[in-house]
Amino acid sequence: MRIRLLVFLLPVLVTVGLTSVAYGTPAETDMARTEAAGWDCTPKVPIAGQYFHCAPPGQPSVADLVSTQGITQPTLSLRVFNVADESFAGIESLIRDDLYNGERTCPQDAKNLPNGVWGLLALPGQDYRACHRFERTTTS
């Protein structure tokens, strides 16, 4: 008796489960999940043409780094998202320019910056060097 009941109920339960997944709430974007986890994505404006940048919880944001308040951080690892759909693009590593000695290479961004050189970011308070741990589609 139990086997007949199981044979009948199992397909019904699977169908109900799959239907709830198909008609459930739409998935949030990668960036929305990152912000919900406490990452700071300010300023939420495209940087380098097509990317949003988010700083880890408790760390200075990109807005802090470009402010004139003198907020600096020796190094920072940012999550980067495509503007079009807020999908995850990759990681951008920053190091203050005064700490960069040229020995660090950035091979993944070599398509845009030859010889693995970290790009220079001239910011109002402190210059930084950047390495994009993904292939950018633009060099700006």
A tleap script that builds the chain and sets N, CA, C and O, in Angstrom:
source leaprc.protein.ff14SB
mol = sequence {
  NMET ARG ILE ARG LEU LEU VAL PHE LEU LEU
  PRO VAL LEU VAL THR VAL GLY LEU THR SER
  VAL ALA TYR GLY THR PRO ALA GLU THR ASP
  MET ALA ARG THR GLU ALA ALA GLY TRP ASP
  CYS THR PRO LYS VAL PRO ILE ALA GLY GLN
  TYR PHE HIE CYS ALA PRO PRO GLY GLN PRO
  SER VAL ALA ASP LEU VAL SER THR GLN GLY
  ILE THR GLN PRO THR LEU SER LEU ARG VAL
  PHE ASN VAL ALA ASP GLU SER PHE ALA GLY
  ILE GLU SER LEU ILE ARG ASP ASP LEU TYR
  ASN GLY GLU ARG THR CYS PRO GLN ASP ALA
  LYS ASN LEU PRO ASN GLY VAL TRP GLY LEU
  LEU ALA LEU PRO GLY GLN ASP TYR ARG ALA
  CYS HIE ARG PHE GLU ARG THR THR THR CSER
}
set mol.1.N position { 0.822 -1.193 0.000 }
set mol.1.CA position { 0.000 0.000 0.000 }
set mol.1.C position { 0.871 1.264 0.000 }
set mol.1.O position { 0.598 2.210 -0.738 }
set mol.2.N position { 1.910 1.271 0.825 }
set mol.2.CA position { 2.792 2.435 0.897 }
set mol.2.C position { 3.522 2.660 -0.422 }
set mol.2.O position { 3.734 3.801 -0.834 }
set mol.3.N position { 3.899 1.585 -1.074 }
set mol.3.CA position { 4.624 1.723 -2.341 }
set mol.3.C position { 3.718 2.344 -3.390 }
set mol.3.O position { 4.157 3.217 -4.138 }
set mol.4.N position { 2.447 1.910 -3.466 }
set mol.4.CA position { 1.508 2.496 -4.430 }
set mol.4.C position { 1.296 3.980 -4.145 }
set mol.4.O position { 1.231 4.795 -5.066 }
set mol.5.N position { 1.189 4.320 -2.878 }
set mol.5.CA position { 0.999 5.718 -2.501 }
set mol.5.C position { 2.228 6.541 -2.877 }
set mol.5.O position { 2.099 7.657 -3.381 }
set mol.6.N position { 3.405 6.002 -2.637 }
set mol.6.CA position { 4.659 6.676 -2.981 }
set mol.6.C position { 4.784 6.845 -4.492 }
set mol.6.O position { 5.190 7.910 -4.957 }
set mol.7.N position { 4.448 5.826 -5.259 }
set mol.7.CA position { 4.521 5.894 -6.713 }
set mol.7.C position { 3.568 6.974 -7.229 }
set mol.7.O position { 3.887 7.660 -8.200 }
set mol.8.N position { 2.434 7.130 -6.610 }
set mol.8.CA position { 1.484 8.148 -7.039 }
set mol.8.C position { 1.911 9.551 -6.586 }
set mol.8.O position { 1.830 10.499 -7.368 }
set mol.9.N position { 2.360 9.694 -5.347 }
set mol.9.CA position { 2.667 11.009 -4.798 }
set mol.9.C position { 3.994 11.591 -5.282 }
set mol.9.O position { 4.119 12.809 -5.408 }
set mol.10.N position { 4.975 10.751 -5.552 }
set mol.10.CA position { 6.292 11.248 -5.945 }
set mol.10.C position { 6.235 12.127 -7.200 }
set mol.10.O position { 6.793 13.225 -7.178 }
set mol.11.N position { 5.592 11.701 -8.285 }
set mol.11.CA position { 5.513 12.586 -9.458 }
set mol.11.C position { 4.753 13.885 -9.170 }
set mol.11.O position { 5.091 14.936 -9.714 }
set mol.12.N position { 3.740 13.811 -8.324 }
set mol.12.CA position { 2.976 15.019 -7.978 }
set mol.12.C position { 3.861 15.996 -7.206 }
set mol.12.O position { 3.856 17.192 -7.498 }
set mol.13.N position { 4.610 15.509 -6.238 }
set mol.13.CA position { 5.485 16.368 -5.453 }
set mol.13.C position { 6.584 16.992 -6.317 }
set mol.13.O position { 6.905 18.170 -6.159 }
set mol.14.N position { 7.150 16.215 -7.214 }
set mol.14.CA position { 8.191 16.737 -8.113 }
set mol.14.C position { 7.601 17.823 -9.002 }
set mol.14.O position { 8.231 18.862 -9.197 }
set mol.15.N position { 6.414 17.608 -9.544 }
set mol.15.CA position { 5.769 18.599 -10.406 }
set mol.15.C position { 5.487 19.884 -9.642 }
set mol.15.O position { 5.735 20.975 -10.156 }
set mol.16.N position { 4.983 19.771 -8.446 }
set mol.16.CA position { 4.715 20.955 -7.627 }
set mol.16.C position { 6.014 21.694 -7.326 }
set mol.16.O position { 6.059 22.921 -7.401 }
set mol.17.N position { 7.049 20.973 -6.992 }
set mol.17.CA position { 8.339 21.595 -6.695 }
set mol.17.C position { 8.908 22.326 -7.894 }
set mol.17.O position { 9.366 23.461 -7.762 }
set mol.18.N position { 8.889 21.705 -9.054 }
set mol.18.CA position { 9.412 22.347 -10.263 }
set mol.18.C position { 8.574 23.542 -10.679 }
set mol.18.O position { 9.118 24.535 -11.162 }
set mol.19.N position { 7.283 23.469 -10.505 }
set mol.19.CA position { 6.409 24.589 -10.839 }
set mol.19.C position { 6.694 25.781 -9.946 }
set mol.19.O position { 6.700 26.919 -10.417 }
set mol.20.N position { 6.931 25.541 -8.667 }
set mol.20.CA position { 7.218 26.655 -7.760 }
set mol.20.C position { 8.542 27.310 -8.099 }
set mol.20.O position { 8.696 28.518 -7.922 }
set mol.21.N position { 9.501 26.532 -8.582 }
set mol.21.CA position { 10.777 27.107 -8.997 }
set mol.21.C position { 10.575 27.942 -10.259 }
set mol.21.O position { 11.104 29.049 -10.362 }
set mol.22.N position { 9.822 27.424 -11.207 }
set mol.22.CA position { 9.620 28.123 -12.480 }
set mol.22.C position { 8.844 29.422 -12.305 }
set mol.22.O position { 9.129 30.405 -12.990 }
set mol.23.N position { 7.865 29.445 -11.397 }
set mol.23.CA position { 7.041 30.629 -11.222 }
set mol.23.C position { 7.370 31.432 -9.978 }
set mol.23.O position { 6.614 32.324 -9.593 }
set mol.24.N position { 8.481 31.125 -9.354 }
set mol.24.CA position { 8.891 31.857 -8.153 }
set mol.24.C position { 9.348 33.262 -8.497 }
set mol.24.O position { 9.229 33.696 -9.643 }
set mol.25.N position { 9.862 33.965 -7.524 }
set mol.25.CA position { 10.329 35.322 -7.760 }
set mol.25.C position { 11.545 35.294 -8.670 }
set mol.25.O position { 12.371 34.387 -8.570 }
set mol.26.N position { 11.666 36.278 -9.558 }
set mol.26.CA position { 12.827 36.293 -10.444 }
set mol.26.C position { 14.117 36.451 -9.655 }
set mol.26.O position { 14.140 37.087 -8.601 }
set mol.27.N position { 15.173 35.874 -10.168 }
set mol.27.CA position { 16.463 35.945 -9.484 }
set mol.27.C position { 16.964 37.378 -9.447 }
set mol.27.O position { 16.811 38.125 -10.413 }
set mol.28.N position { 17.559 37.751 -8.336 }
set mol.28.CA position { 18.180 39.065 -8.237 }
set mol.28.C position { 19.443 39.072 -9.067 }
set mol.28.O position { 19.978 38.017 -9.407 }
set mol.29.N position { 19.917 40.256 -9.392 }
set mol.29.CA position { 21.178 40.351 -10.112 }
set mol.29.C position { 22.323 40.029 -9.161 }
set mol.29.O position { 22.157 40.052 -7.941 }
set mol.30.N position { 23.476 39.731 -9.727 }
set mol.30.CA position { 24.662 39.475 -8.904 }
set mol.30.C position { 24.965 40.689 -8.037 }
set mol.30.O position { 25.348 40.549 -6.876 }
set mol.31.N position { 24.793 41.883 -8.604 }
set mol.31.CA position { 25.093 43.102 -7.861 }
set mol.31.C position { 24.102 43.307 -6.714 }
set mol.31.O position { 24.493 43.729 -5.626 }
set mol.32.N position { 22.827 43.011 -6.949 }
set mol.32.CA position { 21.822 43.153 -5.890 }
set mol.32.C position { 22.133 42.229 -4.718 }
set mol.32.O position { 21.982 42.623 -3.562 }
set mol.33.N position { 22.564 41.008 -5.004 }
set mol.33.CA position { 22.927 40.077 -3.932 }
set mol.33.C position { 24.156 40.583 -3.167 }
set mol.33.O position { 24.238 40.442 -1.947 }
set mol.34.N position { 25.106 41.173 -3.898 }
set mol.34.CA position { 26.307 41.721 -3.263 }
set mol.34.C position { 25.938 42.877 -2.345 }
set mol.34.O position { 26.422 42.949 -1.215 }
set mol.35.N position { 25.089 43.779 -2.816 }
set mol.35.CA position { 24.650 44.905 -1.979 }
set mol.35.C position { 23.882 44.403 -0.768 }
set mol.35.O position { 24.048 44.939 0.328 }
set mol.36.N position { 23.047 43.388 -0.941 }
set mol.36.CA position { 22.289 42.832 0.178 }
set mol.36.C position { 23.213 42.226 1.229 }
set mol.36.O position { 22.857 42.148 2.405 }
set mol.37.N position { 24.394 41.800 0.803 }
set mol.37.CA position { 25.383 41.230 1.731 }
set mol.37.C position { 26.228 42.312 2.400 }
set mol.37.O position { 27.157 41.996 3.144 }
set mol.38.N position { 25.916 43.587 2.142 }
set mol.38.CA position { 26.599 44.678 2.837 }
set mol.38.C position { 27.718 45.352 2.079 }
set mol.38.O position { 28.394 46.214 2.639 }
set mol.39.N position { 27.941 44.993 0.825 }
set mol.39.CA position { 28.977 45.642 0.030 }
set mol.39.C position { 28.498 47.034 -0.365 }
set mol.39.O position { 27.310 47.241 -0.610 }
set mol.40.N position { 29.423 47.983 -0.427 }
set mol.40.CA position { 29.107 49.384 -0.733 }
set mol.40.C position { 29.405 49.662 -2.204 }
set mol.40.O position { 30.564 49.650 -2.618 }
set mol.41.N position { 28.373 49.908 -2.983 }
set mol.41.CA position { 28.522 50.114 -4.425 }
set mol.41.C position { 28.389 51.581 -4.820 }
set mol.41.O position { 28.016 51.885 -5.954 }
set mol.42.N position { 28.693 52.501 -3.889 }
set mol.42.CA position { 28.618 53.918 -4.214 }
set mol.42.C position { 29.960 54.400 -4.741 }
set mol.42.O position { 31.006 53.945 -4.278 }
set mol.43.N position { 29.944 55.297 -5.685 }
set mol.43.CA position { 28.779 55.842 -6.365 }
set mol.43.C position { 28.276 54.847 -7.406 }
set mol.43.O position { 29.069 54.202 -8.092 }
set mol.44.N position { 26.987 54.731 -7.517 }
set mol.44.CA position { 26.427 53.774 -8.475 }
set mol.44.C position { 26.327 54.457 -9.840 }
set mol.44.O position { 25.245 54.744 -10.352 }
set mol.45.N position { 27.491 54.697 -10.390 }
set mol.45.CA position { 27.610 55.273 -11.729 }
set mol.45.C position { 28.616 54.412 -12.501 }
set mol.45.O position { 29.529 53.839 -11.906 }
set mol.46.N position { 28.448 54.324 -13.817 }
set mol.46.CA position { 29.402 53.535 -14.595 }
set mol.46.C position { 30.804 54.134 -14.517 }
set mol.46.O position { 30.991 55.336 -14.704 }
set mol.47.N position { 31.772 53.287 -14.243 }
set mol.47.CA position { 33.178 53.677 -14.224 }
set mol.47.C position { 33.858 52.895 -15.339 }
set mol.47.O position { 33.563 51.719 -15.553 }
set mol.48.N position { 34.756 53.542 -16.037 }
set mol.48.CA position { 35.427 52.952 -17.201 }
set mol.48.C position { 34.401 52.575 -18.260 }
set mol.48.O position { 34.575 51.600 -18.990 }
set mol.49.N position { 33.330 53.358 -18.337 }
set mol.49.CA position { 32.342 53.180 -19.382 }
set mol.49.C position { 31.228 52.201 -19.103 }
set mol.49.O position { 30.071 52.487 -19.407 }
set mol.50.N position { 31.546 51.046 -18.527 }
set mol.50.CA position { 30.499 50.033 -18.442 }
set mol.50.C position { 30.533 49.159 -17.194 }
set mol.50.O position { 30.009 48.045 -17.204 }
set mol.51.N position { 31.144 49.653 -16.120 }
set mol.51.CA position { 31.271 48.828 -14.921 }
set mol.51.C position { 30.889 49.577 -13.649 }
set mol.51.O position { 31.202 50.756 -13.480 }
set mol.52.N position { 30.191 48.847 -12.745 }
set mol.52.CA position { 29.950 49.315 -11.386 }
set mol.52.C position { 30.998 48.641 -10.496 }
set mol.52.O position { 31.432 47.523 -10.774 }
set mol.53.N position { 31.400 49.332 -9.421 }
set mol.53.CA position { 32.417 48.804 -8.510 }
set mol.53.C position { 31.873 48.785 -7.083 }
set mol.53.O position { 31.273 49.765 -6.640 }
set mol.54.N position { 32.072 47.693 -6.366 }
set mol.54.CA position { 31.577 47.553 -4.997 }
set mol.54.C position { 32.723 47.188 -4.048 }
set mol.54.O position { 33.534 46.308 -4.339 }
set mol.55.N position { 32.768 47.878 -2.917 }
set mol.55.CA position { 33.792 47.641 -1.897 }
set mol.55.C position { 33.234 46.740 -0.800 }
set mol.55.O position { 32.036 46.771 -0.521 }
set mol.56.N position { 34.097 45.937 -0.176 }
set mol.56.CA position { 33.652 45.026 0.883 }
set mol.56.C position { 33.096 45.780 2.093 }
set mol.56.O position { 33.443 46.938 2.323 }
set mol.57.N position { 32.239 45.120 2.858 }
set mol.57.CA position { 31.717 45.740 4.078 }
set mol.57.C position { 32.855 46.201 4.992 }
set mol.57.O position { 33.825 45.473 5.205 }
set mol.58.N position { 32.727 47.408 5.525 }
set mol.58.CA position { 33.710 47.942 6.454 }
set mol.58.C position { 34.931 48.569 5.804 }
set mol.58.O position { 35.805 49.085 6.501 }
set mol.59.N position { 35.005 48.532 4.491 }
set mol.59.CA position { 36.130 49.126 3.761 }
set mol.59.C position { 35.663 50.414 3.076 }
set mol.59.O position { 34.467 50.588 2.843 }
set mol.60.N position { 36.595 51.317 2.752 }
set mol.60.CA position { 36.195 52.519 2.023 }
set mol.60.C position { 35.590 52.148 0.668 }
set mol.60.O position { 36.022 51.194 0.021 }
set mol.61.N position { 34.594 52.912 0.259 }
set mol.61.CA position { 33.980 52.692 -1.047 }
set mol.61.C position { 34.767 53.458 -2.106 }
set mol.61.O position { 35.681 54.218 -1.787 }
set mol.62.N position { 34.407 53.253 -3.348 }
set mol.62.CA position { 35.010 54.023 -4.433 }
set mol.62.C position { 34.700 55.506 -4.225 }
set mol.62.O position { 35.544 56.360 -4.500 }
set mol.63.N position { 33.503 55.814 -3.743 }
set mol.63.CA position { 33.147 57.211 -3.457 }
set mol.63.C position { 34.089 57.807 -2.419 }
set mol.63.O position { 34.474 58.971 -2.532 }
set mol.64.N position { 34.465 57.027 -1.411 }
set mol.64.CA position { 35.411 57.502 -0.389 }
set mol.64.C position { 36.785 57.771 -0.997 }
set mol.64.O position { 37.429 58.770 -0.676 }
set mol.65.N position { 37.227 56.873 -1.877 }
set mol.65.CA position { 38.558 57.008 -2.466 }
set mol.65.C position { 38.665 58.221 -3.388 }
set mol.65.O position { 39.737 58.815 -3.505 }
set mol.66.N position { 37.572 58.590 -4.040 }
set mol.66.CA position { 37.626 59.742 -4.949 }
set mol.66.C position { 37.236 61.044 -4.253 }
set mol.66.O position { 37.233 62.103 -4.882 }
set mol.67.N position { 36.909 60.978 -2.975 }
set mol.67.CA position { 36.563 62.194 -2.239 }
set mol.67.C position { 37.826 62.997 -1.942 }
set mol.67.O position { 38.942 62.495 -2.071 }
set mol.68.N position { 37.636 64.216 -1.554 }
set mol.68.CA position { 38.774 65.074 -1.196 }
set mol.68.C position { 39.033 65.041 0.303 }
set mol.68.O position { 39.759 65.892 0.817 }
set mol.69.N position { 38.451 64.070 1.021 }
set mol.69.CA position { 38.589 63.981 2.472 }
set mol.69.C position { 39.850 63.240 2.904 }
set mol.69.O position { 40.077 63.055 4.099 }
set mol.70.N position { 40.664 62.819 1.956 }
set mol.70.CA position { 41.911 62.153 2.307 }
set mol.70.C position { 41.751 60.715 2.771 }
set mol.70.O position { 42.634 60.184 3.445 }
set mol.71.N position { 40.648 60.081 2.425 }
set mol.71.CA position { 40.437 58.684 2.815 }
set mol.71.C position { 41.247 57.808 1.878 }
set mol.71.O position { 41.048 57.833 0.663 }
set mol.72.N position { 42.158 57.035 2.442 }
set mol.72.CA position { 42.971 56.128 1.642 }
set mol.72.C position { 42.956 54.741 2.260 }
set mol.72.O position { 42.553 54.560 3.409 }
set mol.73.N position { 43.385 53.802 1.507 }
set mol.73.CA position { 43.458 52.418 1.933 }
set mol.73.C position { 44.698 51.847 1.246 }
set mol.73.O position { 44.880 52.084 0.052 }
set mol.74.N position { 45.552 51.109 1.945 }
set mol.74.CA position { 46.746 50.573 1.274 }
set mol.74.C position { 46.392 49.706 0.060 }
set mol.74.O position { 46.948 49.885 -1.024 }
set mol.75.N position { 45.471 48.775 0.253 }
set mol.75.CA position { 45.001 47.921 -0.839 }
set mol.75.C position { 43.500 47.738 -0.699 }
set mol.75.O position { 42.939 47.909 0.384 }
set mol.76.N position { 42.871 47.397 -1.781 }
set mol.76.CA position { 41.428 47.187 -1.768 }
set mol.76.C position { 41.074 46.244 -2.906 }
set mol.76.O position { 41.610 46.356 -4.008 }
set mol.77.N position { 40.182 45.331 -2.635 }
set mol.77.CA position { 39.710 44.401 -3.653 }
set mol.77.C position { 38.233 44.680 -3.897 }
set mol.77.O position { 37.414 44.542 -2.988 }
set mol.78.N position { 37.898 45.067 -5.102 }
set mol.78.CA position { 36.534 45.451 -5.453 }
set mol.78.C position { 35.875 44.386 -6.314 }
set mol.78.O position { 36.532 43.742 -7.132 }
set mol.79.N position { 34.582 44.207 -6.126 }
set mol.79.CA position { 33.806 43.382 -7.046 }
set mol.79.C position { 33.319 44.313 -8.150 }
set mol.79.O position { 32.866 45.426 -7.885 }
set mol.80.N position { 33.416 43.846 -9.381 }
set mol.80.CA position { 33.057 44.665 -10.532 }
set mol.80.C position { 31.900 43.994 -11.273 }
set mol.80.O position { 31.884 42.780 -11.472 }
set mol.81.N position { 30.923 44.830 -11.679 }
set mol.81.CA position { 29.712 44.327 -12.332 }
set mol.81.C position { 29.464 45.055 -13.644 }
set mol.81.O position { 29.743 46.248 -13.764 }
set mol.82.N position { 28.942 44.335 -14.621 }
set mol.82.CA position { 28.573 44.931 -15.900 }
set mol.82.C position { 27.360 45.831 -15.710 }
set mol.82.O position { 26.403 45.453 -15.034 }
set mol.83.N position { 27.396 47.022 -16.302 }
set mol.83.CA position { 26.295 47.967 -16.172 }
set mol.83.C position { 25.023 47.417 -16.817 }
set mol.83.O position { 23.931 47.590 -16.275 }
set mol.84.N position { 25.151 46.765 -17.955 }
set mol.84.CA position { 23.984 46.334 -18.728 }
set mol.84.C position { 23.013 45.463 -17.937 }
set mol.84.O position { 21.803 45.689 -17.979 }
set mol.85.N position { 23.534 44.464 -17.212 }
set mol.85.CA position { 22.645 43.541 -16.505 }
set mol.85.C position { 23.047 43.301 -15.052 }
set mol.85.O position { 22.475 42.441 -14.382 }
set mol.86.N position { 24.029 44.060 -14.567 }
set mol.86.CA position { 24.545 43.943 -13.202 }
set mol.86.C position { 25.061 42.536 -12.892 }
set mol.86.O position { 25.021 42.086 -11.747 }
set mol.87.N position { 25.538 41.860 -13.919 }
set mol.87.CA position { 26.162 40.545 -13.716 }
set mol.87.C position { 27.616 40.748 -13.284 }
set mol.87.O position { 28.230 41.776 -13.570 }
set mol.88.N position { 28.137 39.758 -12.599 }
set mol.88.CA position { 29.498 39.824 -12.086 }
set mol.88.C position { 30.480 39.766 -13.248 }
set mol.88.O position { 30.413 38.861 -14.080 }
set mol.89.N position { 31.409 40.751 -13.305 }
set mol.89.CA position { 32.431 40.779 -14.353 }
set mol.89.C position { 33.741 40.202 -13.837 }
set mol.89.O position { 34.417 39.457 -14.546 }
set mol.90.N position { 34.104 40.547 -12.593 }
set mol.90.CA position { 35.358 40.065 -12.031 }
set mol.90.C position { 35.797 40.900 -10.845 }
set mol.90.O position { 34.999 41.628 -10.255 }
set mol.91.N position { 37.060 40.791 -10.502 }
set mol.91.CA position { 37.638 41.476 -9.349 }
set mol.91.C position { 38.633 42.526 -9.834 }
set mol.91.O position { 39.401 42.283 -10.765 }
set mol.92.N position { 38.614 43.676 -9.206 }
set mol.92.CA position { 39.625 44.699 -9.451 }
set mol.92.C position { 40.422 44.883 -8.170 }
set mol.92.O position { 39.855 45.169 -7.115 }
set mol.93.N position { 41.720 44.723 -8.262 }
set mol.93.CA position { 42.600 44.929 -7.120 }
set mol.93.C position { 43.214 46.314 -7.225 }
set mol.93.O position { 43.686 46.715 -8.289 }
set mol.94.N position { 43.205 47.046 -6.109 }
set mol.94.CA position { 43.811 48.370 -6.054 }
set mol.94.C position { 44.942 48.374 -5.038 }
set mol.94.O position { 44.857 47.738 -3.987 }
set mol.95.N position { 45.994 49.095 -5.367 }
set mol.95.CA position { 47.086 49.327 -4.431 }
set mol.95.C position { 47.467 50.800 -4.549 }
set mol.95.O position { 47.550 51.351 -5.647 }
set mol.96.N position { 47.699 51.429 -3.388 }
set mol.96.CA position { 48.116 52.833 -3.420 }
set mol.96.C position { 49.381 52.965 -4.246 }
set mol.96.O position { 50.279 52.127 -4.164 }
set mol.97.N position { 49.448 54.022 -5.044 }
set mol.97.CA position { 50.577 54.202 -5.944 }
set mol.97.C position { 51.907 54.296 -5.201 }
set mol.97.O position { 52.933 53.844 -5.708 }
set mol.98.N position { 51.896 54.882 -4.000 }
set mol.98.CA position { 53.155 55.002 -3.254 }
set mol.98.C position { 53.663 53.645 -2.752 }
set mol.98.O position { 54.826 53.528 -2.365 }
set mol.99.N position { 52.813 52.635 -2.756 }
set mol.99.CA position { 53.207 51.295 -2.333 }
set mol.99.C position { 53.510 50.378 -3.519 }
set mol.99.O position { 54.060 49.290 -3.345 }
set mol.100.N position { 53.156 50.815 -4.704 }
set mol.100.CA position { 53.375 50.015 -5.909 }
set mol.100.C position { 54.827 50.155 -6.343 }
set mol.100.O position { 55.322 51.266 -6.530 }
set mol.101.N position { 55.496 49.038 -6.499 }
set mol.101.CA position { 56.910 49.092 -6.863 }
set mol.101.C position { 57.189 48.560 -8.261 }
set mol.101.O position { 58.349 48.428 -8.652 }
set mol.102.N position { 56.153 48.258 -9.009 }
set mol.102.CA position { 56.331 47.778 -10.370 }
set mol.102.C position { 56.636 46.298 -10.481 }
set mol.102.O position { 56.665 45.757 -11.587 }
set mol.103.N position { 56.866 45.625 -9.349 }
set mol.103.CA position { 57.197 44.200 -9.384 }
set mol.103.C position { 55.955 43.332 -9.567 }
set mol.103.O position { 56.050 42.189 -10.013 }
set mol.104.N position { 54.808 43.871 -9.225 }
set mol.104.CA position { 53.570 43.108 -9.356 }
set mol.104.C position { 53.094 43.187 -10.799 }
set mol.104.O position { 53.069 44.262 -11.398 }
set mol.105.N position { 52.725 42.061 -11.339 }
set mol.105.CA position { 52.196 42.069 -12.698 }
set mol.105.C position { 50.713 41.728 -12.677 }
set mol.105.O position { 50.210 41.101 -11.744 }
set mol.106.N position { 50.048 42.145 -13.701 }
set mol.106.CA position { 48.617 41.896 -13.845 }
set mol.106.C position { 48.396 41.183 -15.173 }
set mol.106.O position { 47.985 41.806 -16.151 }
set mol.107.N position { 48.664 39.893 -15.214 }
set mol.107.CA position { 48.607 39.188 -16.488 }
set mol.107.C position { 47.211 39.101 -17.101 }
set mol.107.O position { 47.078 39.018 -18.322 }
set mol.108.N position { 46.184 39.120 -16.277 }
set mol.108.CA position { 44.855 38.941 -16.834 }
set mol.108.C position { 44.384 40.180 -17.590 }
set mol.108.O position { 43.537 40.069 -18.476 }
set mol.109.N position { 44.904 41.335 -17.265 }
set mol.109.CA position { 44.518 42.562 -17.940 }
set mol.109.C position { 45.514 42.917 -19.050 }
set mol.109.O position { 45.491 44.028 -19.582 }
set mol.110.N position { 46.379 41.975 -19.391 }
set mol.110.CA position { 47.457 42.237 -20.343 }
set mol.110.C position { 46.940 42.629 -21.721 }
set mol.110.O position { 47.637 43.314 -22.470 }
set mol.111.N position { 45.738 42.209 -22.064 }
set mol.111.CA position { 45.162 42.569 -23.356 }
set mol.111.C position { 45.012 44.085 -23.467 }
set mol.111.O position { 45.175 44.651 -24.548 }
set mol.112.N position { 44.703 44.732 -22.359 }
set mol.112.CA position { 44.516 46.175 -22.340 }
set mol.112.C position { 45.777 46.932 -21.937 }
set mol.112.O position { 46.017 48.040 -22.417 }
set mol.113.N position { 46.581 46.340 -21.058 }
set mol.113.CA position { 47.797 46.983 -20.582 }
set mol.113.C position { 48.974 46.044 -20.818 }
set mol.113.O position { 49.148 45.083 -20.069 }
set mol.114.N position { 49.784 46.299 -21.838 }
set mol.114.CA position { 50.888 45.396 -22.170 }
set mol.114.C position { 51.863 45.179 -21.013 }
set mol.114.O position { 52.026 46.040 -20.148 }
set mol.115.N position { 52.492 44.039 -21.017 }
set mol.115.CA position { 53.524 43.659 -20.047 }
set mol.115.C position { 53.014 43.529 -18.622 }
set mol.115.O position { 53.815 43.565 -17.688 }
set mol.116.N position { 51.724 43.380 -18.424 }
set mol.116.CA position { 51.176 43.167 -17.090 }
set mol.116.C position { 51.262 44.358 -16.160 }
set mol.116.O position { 51.211 44.197 -14.941 }
set mol.117.N position { 51.393 45.549 -16.716 }
set mol.117.CA position { 51.489 46.766 -15.900 }
set mol.117.C position { 50.137 47.068 -15.260 }
set mol.117.O position { 49.096 46.943 -15.905 }
set mol.118.N position { 50.159 47.458 -14.010 }
set mol.118.CA position { 48.941 47.899 -13.335 }
set mol.118.C position { 48.616 49.305 -13.831 }
set mol.118.O position { 49.505 50.149 -13.937 }
set mol.119.N position { 47.342 49.558 -14.136 }
set mol.119.CA position { 46.936 50.872 -14.625 }
set mol.119.C position { 46.965 51.912 -13.522 }
set mol.119.O position { 46.691 51.607 -12.361 }
set mol.120.N position { 47.296 53.141 -13.888 }
set mol.120.CA position { 47.327 54.245 -12.924 }
set mol.120.C position { 45.964 54.910 -12.858 }
set mol.120.O position { 45.388 55.272 -13.884 }
set mol.121.N position { 45.455 55.069 -11.650 }
set mol.121.CA position { 44.213 55.810 -11.404 }
set mol.121.C position { 44.579 57.082 -10.667 }
set mol.121.O position { 44.929 57.037 -9.488 }
set mol.122.N position { 44.504 58.200 -11.335 }
set mol.122.CA position { 44.812 59.486 -10.702 }
set mol.122.C position { 43.547 59.986 -10.018 }
set mol.122.O position { 42.638 60.492 -10.676 }
set mol.123.N position { 43.490 59.843 -8.709 }
set mol.123.CA position { 42.322 60.245 -7.928 }
set mol.123.C position { 42.635 61.519 -7.160 }
set mol.123.O position { 43.806 61.828 -6.939 }
set mol.124.N position { 41.613 62.267 -6.746 }
set mol.124.CA position { 41.852 63.545 -6.066 }
set mol.124.C position { 42.721 63.458 -4.817 }
set mol.124.O position { 43.599 64.299 -4.626 }
set mol.125.N position { 42.500 62.468 -3.967 }
set mol.125.CA position { 43.245 62.395 -2.705 }
set mol.125.C position { 44.517 61.585 -2.779 }
set mol.125.O position { 45.510 61.941 -2.145 }
set mol.126.N position { 44.511 60.502 -3.537 }
set mol.126.CA position { 45.651 59.582 -3.583 }
set mol.126.C position { 45.559 58.770 -4.868 }
set mol.126.O position { 44.494 58.251 -5.205 }
set mol.127.N position { 46.661 58.662 -5.576 }
set mol.127.CA position { 46.684 57.840 -6.782 }
set mol.127.C position { 46.747 56.366 -6.402 }
set mol.127.O position { 47.343 55.996 -5.390 }
set mol.128.N position { 46.124 55.536 -7.229 }
set mol.128.CA position { 46.131 54.085 -7.043 }
set mol.128.C position { 46.562 53.409 -8.327 }
set mol.128.O position { 46.492 53.992 -9.408 }
set mol.129.N position { 47.004 52.181 -8.193 }
set mol.129.CA position { 47.261 51.303 -9.323 }
set mol.129.C position { 46.164 50.240 -9.312 }
set mol.129.O position { 45.761 49.762 -8.252 }
set mol.130.N position { 45.687 49.876 -10.498 }
set mol.130.CA position { 44.579 48.930 -10.608 }
set mol.130.C position { 44.947 47.747 -11.489 }
set mol.130.O position { 45.607 47.891 -12.519 }
set mol.131.N position { 44.502 46.576 -11.057 }
set mol.131.CA position { 44.629 45.349 -11.840 }
set mol.131.C position { 43.239 44.739 -11.936 }
set mol.131.O position { 42.615 44.429 -10.922 }
set mol.132.N position { 42.769 44.572 -13.145 }
set mol.132.CA position { 41.449 43.982 -13.387 }
set mol.132.C position { 41.616 42.484 -13.581 }
set mol.132.O position { 42.308 42.047 -14.500 }
set mol.133.N position { 40.997 41.712 -12.734 }
set mol.133.CA position { 41.104 40.249 -12.804 }
set mol.133.C position { 40.016 39.691 -13.735 }
set mol.133.O position { 39.352 38.701 -13.430 }
set mol.134.N position { 39.866 40.352 -14.854 }
set mol.134.CA position { 38.976 39.942 -15.922 }
set mol.134.C position { 39.397 40.740 -17.144 }
set mol.134.O position { 40.065 41.766 -17.012 }
set mol.135.N position { 39.020 40.291 -18.313 }
set mol.135.CA position { 39.387 41.026 -19.524 }
set mol.135.C position { 38.352 42.115 -19.776 }
set mol.135.O position { 37.179 41.840 -20.027 }
set mol.136.N position { 38.814 43.349 -19.703 }
set mol.136.CA position { 37.926 44.469 -20.000 }
set mol.136.C position { 37.730 44.571 -21.503 }
set mol.136.O position { 38.575 44.124 -22.279 }
set mol.137.N position { 36.623 45.154 -21.908 }
set mol.137.CA position { 36.381 45.344 -23.323 }
set mol.137.C position { 36.802 46.724 -23.782 }
set mol.137.O position { 36.807 47.003 -24.981 }
set mol.138.N position { 37.159 47.603 -22.834 }
set mol.138.CA position { 37.668 48.915 -23.193 }
set mol.138.C position { 38.938 49.175 -22.391 }
set mol.138.O position { 39.190 48.522 -21.378 }
set mol.139.N position { 39.726 50.130 -22.851 }
set mol.139.CA position { 40.959 50.446 -22.143 }
set mol.139.C position { 40.810 51.674 -21.257 }
set mol.139.O position { 41.748 52.022 -20.539 }
set mol.140.N position { 39.683 52.329 -21.286 }
set mol.140.CA position { 39.509 53.532 -20.460 }
set mol.140.C position { 39.029 53.179 -19.073 }
set mol.140.O position { 38.828 54.066 -18.244 }
savepdb mol mol.pdb
quit
